[in-house]
Amino acid sequence: MTQWRPLRPYGRWPEVNPTPFDPRISTYTPESSISDSKVSDVSVRKITGIGIKVYRASTQSISDNTITAVAFDTTSFNEGFPTPTGATFTAITLPYTGVYTITQLTQFATDPDGTRDVGLDIDAGGAIFYDGCRLDATSGGVWRNSTVTVRRMTAGQTIGTLVRHTAGAALNLSGGEDDNGLTILFMFEI
């Protein structure tokens, strides 16, 4: 029978004395070579995230059975991404090579017929729905979809949102930040 024992005696484990959380004060030093002066500037409040959120403020008419890029016109926030240009824009350029969390939200007007497709448009491909979904239309209300994906991407690639429906006639994509948008958050480099 194997005897299990700690890798080091309990008396040598680092001392942890939790105090009420204050990000300006270090309460744990993982090894003695790191002094308080080296970690004193670490604060959750000082960490800046890198991300962007865009949306379309007004409705956008989508022709029947036609893959269409959502034309965004409003930036909700932008930290560290190239600023989208033009009155409307269909893609966001990525600033770094690494892993991103990408969230898209779309809402079609009520129509009982056909299907609704939504997906990512990577590098303005315009035909392949990456990380998307297809749902049947509903007769009792609007069709709303939100997808989230984590993808490894390269600096300079672009991301947009593609939609398509088969309602039989043009159908509006709802406008407003609560009804459509694309959010891209940079997580880490690789």
KEKE-3310 file (N, C-alpha, C; in steps of 0.2 Angstrom, whole numbers, plus 5000, padded with zeros to 4 digits):
npx = (5004:5003:5010:5003:5010:5012:5020:5029:5032:5018:5021:5028:5020:5013:5008:4991:4981:4966:4959:4946:4941:4952:4958:4970:4978:4990:4987:4992:5007:5014:5027:5043:5052:5045:5041:5031:5032:5033:5021:5011:5005:4995:4979:4962:4954:4962:4965:4962:4950:4950:4940:4925:4909:4896:4881:4865:4856:4843:4830:4834:4831:4829:4831:4821:4828:4841:4858:4864:4874:4874:4872:4880:4879:4882:4893:4894:4904:4922:4937:4953:4952:4953:4945:4929:4925:4915:4898:4889:4894:4901:4909:4922:4938:4951:4963:4973:4982:4975:4964:4947:4931:4916:4900:4884:4869:4853:4837:4823:4808:4791:4785:4776:4782:4794:4812:4825:4842:4858:4874:4892:4902:4917:4931:4925:4919:4906:4897:4898:4891:4898:4899:4885:4867:4851:4834:4817:4803:4792:4775:4770:4777:4792:4807:4821:4839:4853:4871:4886:4903:4919:4934:4950:4959:4967:4977:4971:4961:4944:4927:4910:4892:4881:4865:4850:4834:4819:4806:4798:4795:4802:4810:4811:4825:4827:4830:4841:4850:4847:4841:4849:4866:4884:4897:4914:4926:4943:4953:4965:4983:4991)
npy = (4994:5011:5025:5041:5057:5074:5085:5095:5099:5103:5115:5123:5128:5142:5156:5161:5173:5178:5194:5207:5210:5220:5227:5235:5231:5218:5202:5189:5181:5172:5166:5169:5176:5186:5202:5214:5226:5223:5218:5228:5237:5230:5228:5225:5235:5242:5235:5234:5230:5223:5226:5227:5233:5234:5239:5240:5254:5257:5248:5235:5230:5214:5204:5191:5174:5178:5179:5191:5204:5211:5228:5238:5253:5260:5262:5255:5253:5254:5248:5247:5242:5244:5259:5258:5263:5274:5278:5267:5250:5234:5225:5221:5224:5214:5217:5209:5194:5180:5173:5175:5180:5180:5187:5187:5195:5194:5200:5196:5203:5198:5184:5170:5161:5150:5149:5155:5161:5164:5169:5170:5181:5179:5187:5193:5183:5180:5169:5158:5152:5154:5147:5148:5148:5140:5142:5138:5149:5158:5160:5167:5178:5188:5183:5179:5178:5173:5170:5163:5162:5155:5159:5156:5168:5178:5193:5207:5200:5200:5202:5200:5200:5188:5186:5177:5173:5164:5169:5172:5185:5201:5205:5213:5216:5219:5235:5243:5243:5233:5224:5219:5216:5215:5209:5209:5202:5202:5189:5183:5182:5170)
npz = (5000:4996:5004:5006:5006:5011:4999:5005:5022:5033:5040:5032:5023:5013:5022:5024:5027:5025:5022:5023:5006:4997:4984:4983:4992:4996:5000:5000:4997:4986:4985:4994:4987:4980:4983:4993:4986:4973:4969:4973:4964:4958:4954:4952:4947:4939:4928:4911:4900:4883:4870:4860:4856:4844:4836:4827:4825:4819:4810:4798:4781:4775:4762:4755:4757:4755:4758:4769:4775:4791:4793:4803:4813:4825:4839:4854:4864:4864:4866:4862:4849:4831:4825:4818:4802:4792:4789:4790:4794:4791:4796:4809:4813:4819:4832:4838:4838:4844:4857:4856:4863:4856:4853:4846:4843:4836:4830:4821:4813:4817:4809:4802:4793:4786:4789:4800:4799:4806:4808:4810:4800:4793:4789:4778:4770:4766:4763:4771:4786:4800:4816:4819:4819:4815:4815:4816:4810:4821:4825:4836:4840:4840:4832:4840:4842:4850:4850:4856:4855:4856:4849:4840:4833:4820:4820:4811:4804:4800:4807:4806:4805:4798:4790:4786:4779:4776:4773:4763:4758:4759:4775:4791:4801:4817:4825:4837:4852:4861:4853:4843:4838:4840:4849:4853:4863:4868:4874:4877:4871:4860)
capx = (5000:5007:5008:5003:5012:5013:5027:5033:5029:5013:5023:5031:5016:5013:5003:4986:4977:4962:4956:4941:4944:4954:4963:4976:4983:4991:4985:4995:5013:5015:5034:5046:5056:5041:5040:5025:5033:5032:5014:5007:5001:4990:4972:4956:4951:4967:4965:4958:4948:4950:4934:4921:4902:4893:4874:4862:4851:4837:4829:4837:4827:4833:4827:4820:4833:4847:4863:4865:4878:4871:4876:4880:4880:4883:4897:4892:4910:4927:4943:4958:4950:4952:4938:4925:4924:4909:4891:4888:4900:4898:4915:4926:4945:4954:4969:4978:4982:4974:4958:4942:4924:4912:4893:4880:4862:4849:4830:4819:4801:4786:4782:4775:4784:4801:4817:4830:4849:4862:4881:4898:4905:4924:4935:4920:4917:4899:4893:4898:4889:4902:4896:4878:4861:4845:4828:4810:4800:4787:4769:4768:4781:4798:4812:4827:4844:4860:4875:4892:4908:4926:4938:4957:4959:4973:4977:4969:4955:4938:4921:4904:4886:4877:4858:4846:4828:4815:4799:4794:4796:4807:4808:4815:4829:4825:4835:4842:4856:4844:4838:4854:4873:4890:4902:4920:4931:4950:4954:4973:4987:4994)
capy = (5000:5017:5030:5047:5062:5081:5087:5098:5099:5108:5121:5127:5131:5149:5158:5164:5176:5183:5200:5209:5211:5227:5225:5239:5228:5211:5198:5183:5181:5165:5164:5174:5181:5192:5207:5218:5232:5221:5217:5233:5240:5225:5230:5223:5241:5245:5231:5237:5225:5225:5224:5232:5231:5238:5237:5244:5258:5256:5242:5234:5226:5208:5201:5184:5169:5181:5180:5198:5206:5216:5235:5241:5260:5263:5259:5256:5254:5252:5248:5244:5240:5250:5262:5256:5269:5275:5279:5260:5246:5227:5221:5223:5222:5212:5220:5205:5187:5176:5170:5180:5178:5183:5186:5191:5195:5197:5199:5197:5204:5192:5181:5163:5157:5150:5149:5161:5159:5169:5167:5175:5182:5179:5189:5195:5178:5182:5164:5152:5154:5151:5147:5151:5143:5140:5141:5139:5155:5158:5164:5170:5184:5190:5178:5182:5173:5175:5165:5165:5157:5157:5157:5158:5172:5182:5200:5209:5196:5204:5198:5203:5195:5187:5184:5175:5170:5161:5170:5173:5192:5205:5205:5218:5215:5224:5240:5245:5239:5227:5219:5217:5218:5211:5210:5205:5203:5199:5186:5182:5181:5164)
capz = (5000:4995:5009:5003:5011:5008:4996:5010:5028:5033:5044:5028:5018:5014:5027:5020:5031:5022:5026:5019:5000:4995:4978:4984:4997:4994:5006:4999:4993:4984:4987:4997:4982:4978:4989:4992:4982:4966:4968:4976:4959:4955:4956:4947:4945:4935:4922:4906:4895:4876:4867:4856:4855:4839:4834:4822:4828:4815:4806:4791:4777:4773:4756:4756:4755:4753:4764:4770:4781:4795:4793:4810:4813:4831:4843:4861:4868:4860:4870:4859:4843:4826:4825:4812:4798:4788:4792:4792:4793:4791:4799:4814:4812:4825:4833:4840:4837:4850:4858:4857:4864:4851:4855:4842:4844:4831:4831:4815:4815:4817:4803:4804:4788:4784:4794:4801:4799:4808:4809:4809:4793:4795:4783:4773:4766:4764:4761:4776:4792:4806:4823:4819:4820:4811:4819:4812:4812:4826:4824:4842:4842:4836:4832:4843:4843:4853:4850:4859:4853:4858:4843:4839:4827:4819:4819:4804:4802:4801:4809:4805:4806:4792:4792:4780:4781:4770:4775:4757:4756:4764:4783:4794:4806:4822:4827:4844:4856:4865:4848:4838:4840:4839:4854:4853:4868:4867:4880:4878:4865:4859)
cpx = (5004:5005:5009:5006:5013:5020:5031:5029:5024:5016:5027:5027:5015:5007:4998:4981:4972:4959:4950:4944:4946:4960:4969:4981:4984:4990:4989:5001:5015:5022:5038:5050:5052:5039:5034:5026:5032:5025:5009:5003:4996:4983:4967:4954:4956:4968:4960:4957:4949:4944:4930:4914:4899:4885:4871:4856:4844:4836:4833:4833:4831:4828:4826:4826:4839:4852:4865:4869:4874:4875:4875:4881:4882:4888:4895:4898:4916:4934:4948:4957:4951:4945:4935:4924:4918:4903:4888:4894:4898:4903:4919:4933:4948:4961:4975:4977:4981:4967:4953:4935:4920:4904:4889:4873:4858:4842:4826:4812:4797:4784:4782:4779:4792:4806:4821:4837:4853:4869:4886:4900:4913:4928:4931:4919:4910:4895:4893:4896:4894:4899:4889:4873:4856:4839:4822:4807:4794:4781:4767:4772:4787:4803:4819:4832:4850:4865:4882:4897:4915:4930:4945:4957:4966:4972:4976:4963:4949:4932:4915:4898:4882:4870:4855:4839:4824:4807:4795:4794:4801:4805:4813:4819:4829:4831:4836:4847:4853:4841:4843:4861:4878:4895:4908:4925:4937:4951:4962:4976:4989:4999)
cpy = (5006:5022:5037:5052:5069:5081:5091:5098:5105:5115:5125:5130:5138:5151:5162:5167:5181:5188:5202:5212:5219:5226:5230:5236:5220:5207:5191:5184:5174:5162:5170:5179:5187:5196:5211:5224:5229:5219:5222:5236:5236:5227:5228:5230:5244:5240:5233:5231:5227:5222:5229:5229:5236:5235:5242:5248:5258:5249:5241:5229:5220:5205:5194:5179:5172:5182:5188:5200:5212:5223:5238:5249:5264:5259:5260:5257:5251:5253:5244:5241:5246:5252:5261:5263:5268:5276:5272:5256:5238:5222:5224:5220:5220:5214:5215:5198:5184:5174:5175:5177:5183:5182:5190:5190:5198:5195:5201:5199:5198:5190:5174:5159:5156:5148:5155:5159:5165:5166:5172:5175:5184:5181:5191:5190:5178:5176:5158:5155:5150:5152:5150:5146:5144:5138:5142:5146:5153:5162:5168:5176:5184:5184:5181:5176:5177:5169:5168:5160:5160:5154:5159:5162:5176:5189:5202:5205:5201:5199:5202:5198:5195:5184:5181:5172:5168:5162:5171:5180:5195:5205:5209:5214:5220:5229:5241:5240:5233:5222:5216:5219:5213:5213:5206:5207:5199:5196:5185:5180:5173:5164)
cpz = (5000:5000:5005:5008:5007:5005:5001:5017:5029:5036:5039:5022:5018:5018:5023:5026:5028:5026:5021:5012:4999:4990:4979:4989:4996:5001:5006:4995:4992:4986:4990:4993:4979:4984:4988:4987:4975:4965:4970:4971:4956:4958:4950:4944:4940:4929:4917:4901:4888:4873:4863:4856:4850:4838:4829:4825:4825:4812:4800:4788:4774:4768:4758:4753:4752:4759:4764:4776:4785:4795:4799:4809:4819:4835:4850:4866:4863:4864:4866:4852:4838:4826:4818:4808:4794:4792:4794:4790:4794:4795:4804:4813:4818:4826:4835:4838:4843:4851:4859:4859:4860:4852:4849:4844:4838:4832:4824:4818:4814:4810:4804:4799:4788:4790:4794:4802:4802:4809:4808:4802:4795:4788:4777:4768:4763:4762:4766:4782:4797:4812:4824:4820:4815:4815:4814:4815:4817:4824:4830:4844:4838:4837:4834:4844:4846:4853:4853:4857:4855:4852:4843:4833:4826:4818:4812:4801:4803:4803:4808:4806:4800:4794:4785:4783:4775:4772:4769:4754:4761:4771:4786:4800:4811:4823:4834:4847:4859:4860:4843:4840:4839:4844:4854:4859:4867:4874:4882:4871:4866:4854)
residu = (MET:THR:GLN:TRP:ARG:PRO:LEU:ARG:PRO:TYR:GLY:ARG:TRP:PRO:GLU:VAL:ASN:PRO:THR:PRO:PHE:ASP:PRO:ARG:ILE:SER:THR:TYR:THR:PRO:GLU:SER:SER:ILE:SER:ASP:SER:LYS:VAL:SER:ASP:VAL:SER:VAL:ARG:LYS:ILE:THR:GLY:ILE:GLY:ILE:LYS:VAL:TYR:ARG:ALA:SER:THR:GLN:SER:ILE:SER:ASP:ASN:THR:ILE:THR:ALA:VAL:ALA:PHE:ASP:THR:THR:SER:PHE:ASN:GLU:GLY:PHE:PRO:THR:PRO:THR:GLY:ALA:THR:PHE:THR:ALA:ILE:THR:LEU:PRO:TYR:THR:GLY:VAL:TYR:THR:ILE:THR:GLN:LEU:THR:GLN:PHE:ALA:THR:ASP:PRO:ASP:GLY:THR:ARG:ASP:VAL:GLY:LEU:ASP:ILE:ASP:ALA:GLY:GLY:ALA:ILE:PHE:TYR:ASP:GLY:CYS:ARG:LEU:ASP:ALA:THR:SER:GLY:GLY:VAL:TRP:ARG:ASN:SER:THR:VAL:THR:VAL:ARG:ARG:MET:THR:ALA:GLY:GLN:THR:ILE:GLY:THR:LEU:VAL:ARG:HIS:THR:ALA:GLY:ALA:ALA:LEU:ASN:LEU:SER:GLY:GLY:GLU:ASP:ASP:ASN:GLY:LEU:THR:ILE:LEU:PHE:MET:PHE:GLU:ILE)
# end
